[in-house]
Amino acid sequence: MLSAAASFSTLISSEAVNHLKTCQNPECGWFFLDESKRENRKWCSDTCATLMKDRRFRERQKENKFYVIYTQGSCESQH
């Protein structure tokens, strides 16, 4: 535990603190260093990114329900 506290104090006193961010997944909340070129990373890991993008996709699907009505001609062309 002492090692983690020492590492954290070193981080806060360095220039890297400007790149310290919190994961945008509300169920995560982990801190991470954004070392991306554009400094626009939002999530701590690919797992959190995939989870949040999937949730956003599902919400949009619910909001924009598209109903596809096939005519008899297009139905036959798919078989």
Buried (B, 14 or more C-beta within 10 A) or exposed (E): EEEEEEEEEEBEEEEEEEBEBEBBBEEBEEEBBBEEEEEEBBBBEEEBBEBBEEEEEEEEEEEEEEEEEEEEEEEEEEE
